């Protein structure tokens, strides 16, 4: 999965769909208000930040160089996911 695909998936997980039924014709309408979109992005960003904080705990001077490199690569990838979320 690309960073952009992961960003879209994360934001979609936090979206709230609001269904409103109008009494005149009883046709349901799904609203996607800008504030809902903004909140979903904020939640997704917080989620990625929490992942980064958790992963950073694995970086330690006593770990192998390879392990610390893997941690650095994952943090870099998650930072790119954050950038993609902000672009949405």
N, C-alpha and C positions, 0 to 999 in steps of 0.2 A: 504494500500500500504506500502510495506517495505521501509526502507531507501534506499536500493540498487535500488529498482524499481523506486523510486522518483528521485534518482541521474541519472539513465539512461534516464528517461523521460525528465528531465531538460536539459541534455546535447544534447539530440536529438532535442529539440526545438530550440537550437541555432546552429545546424549544417547547413551548407550551401551546398547544392548539386550543383555541377558544371557539366553541361552536355556539352560534346564536341562531335561534329559530324565530323568524318573524311571524307574528300571529296572522298577518293578512293572507299569506299563501303557504305558510308552514314549510318553507324551503330552508333547509339548514345551510348555513354559510360559515366557512372556516375563516377566521380572521388571523392574519399574521401581522400584527401591529409592529411598527418600528421599535417600540420600546421592548417588546418581547424578543425581537431579534438581538437588540443590544444586550439585554440581560442574558440571553443564551450565550453570546460571545464572551461576556464577562465570566460566566460560570465555566465555560470551556477553558478560558485563560487561567482561571484559578486552579482548575483540574490539572492542567499541564504544569503550572508552577509547583503544585504539590508533588507531582511525579518527579520533577527535577530535584526538589528538596530531598525526597526519599532516595533517589539514585545517588545523589552526592554523598550520602552516608557510606556508600560502598567504596568511595575513594579514600585511600589511606596509605601513608608512607610504607607500611609493612606489606601491602599487597604487591603482587607482581606488577611489573611494568605493563604487561599485556592487559591485566585486569583494569588498571587505571586508564589505559588507552580506550578500552571498551566503554568505560564509564564516561570518559570525555566525548566519545563519538555519540553516545546516546543523548547526552546533555545537548550537544550541538544539534542533533536531529530534532529534539524537542523544542529547542529555540527556533528552529525553522518552522515547526508546526505552529508555534505562537505567531510568527510573522504571517503565516498563511491565514490564521484566524483573523488577524487584524486587517488583512486585505479583503476579507469577505464582506 
